[in-house]
Amino acid sequence: MSALAAIRGWRAPALIAATLIATAAAFLYLHGAPAENAPLEAGSRAEAARLMNDLMSGTVPVGGPFTLTDQDGNRRSLADFRGSLVLLYFGYTYCPDVCPTDLLAMAQVINALGKDGNQLQPIFVTLDPERDTRENLRLYAAHFHPRFVALTGTEAEIRAVATAYKTFFEKVRPAGSSTYFIDHMAFIFLLDREGKYIGSFPPGTTAKRMTEMIRERLALSN
């Protein structure tokens, strides 16, 4: 069973998941870098495909407890959010387009749920701790919704959390450029009230569709 199919009534995402698998090793949805970036190295492609396969197969554990530092400098663990459904997203503040779009969709879900939105905790984990300072994260998170918690840590800490959630990411520096971008997989993960992975929203899932699915899940867990 796919990870998405494990969520009762979520047929549309399950079909999307099947499509992703069928389109071969990786409808990776790597983004954030301009078209002139060089293709991923063979080793990176293999790692990205492996993580994608692990995520979509439903046979490999996804997620787990973690502790990182929030935008106010406090150490926060996943257990701190117990009792709420969690929407978890990996990205970076310098992402030019897709990250802002996805985070806006998460905020729209919270607003669309009305008072039930208080049962949903959005979390943004930066994949770029070198540039995403706590101040940057504070301003960035607040821009989307006051409920957002933004997390950072050492490169090793972030790599460990991202890998646990089967999220590939890689720093890419275009030839001749003085800056870099982060290529990464962009899925929104849904965790239950105990912090356990339930499923993931594939790239392109609309806020309306996410709201419908999460409303169903809230009804089941209340």
SULGIBEL-V673438 format. One record per pair of residues at least 6 apart in sequence whose C-alpha atoms are under 6 Angstrom apart, sorted by sequence separation. I is the first residue (numbers start at 0). J is the second residue. D is the distance in whole Angstrom. If there is no record, write none. Layout:
I:J:D
I:J:D
This chain:
53:59:6
68:74:4
190:196:4
19:26:6
67:74:6
68:75:6
109:116:4
140:147:6
172:179:4
190:197:5
67:75:6
171:179:5
189:197:6
4:13:5
66:75:5
171:180:5
189:198:6
3:13:5
66:76:4
170:180:6
171:181:6
189:199:6
65:76:6
170:181:5
188:199:4
65:77:6
169:181:6
187:199:6
64:77:6
169:182:5
187:200:5
168:182:5
186:200:6
168:183:4
186:201:5
167:183:6
186:202:6
167:184:6
166:184:6
25:48:5
24:48:5
122:147:6
124:149:6
121:147:5
122:148:5
123:149:5
124:150:5
125:151:6
122:149:6
85:119:6
89:123:6
91:125:5
83:118:5
84:119:5
85:120:5
86:121:5
87:122:5
88:123:5
89:124:5
90:125:5
91:126:6
83:119:5
85:121:6
89:125:6
90:126:6
91:127:6
106:144:6
103:143:6
2:55:6
1:55:6
1:56:5
2:57:5
1:57:4
0:57:6
31:94:5
70:133:5
31:95:6
70:136:6
70:137:5
70:149:6
69:149:5
69:150:4
68:150:5
67:150:6
68:151:5
67:151:6
68:152:6
67:152:5
108:206:6
88:187:5
87:187:6
62:163:5
87:188:5
61:163:6
62:164:5
86:188:6
104:206:5
108:210:5
61:164:5
86:189:5
85:189:6
85:190:5
84:190:6
84:191:5
84:192:5
83:192:5
82:192:4
54:165:6
81:192:5
81:193:5
50:165:5
47:167:5
36:173:5
32:180:5
31:182:6
30:182:5
29:182:5
30:183:6
29:183:5
29:184:5
28:184:5
27:184:6
3:198:5
2:198:5
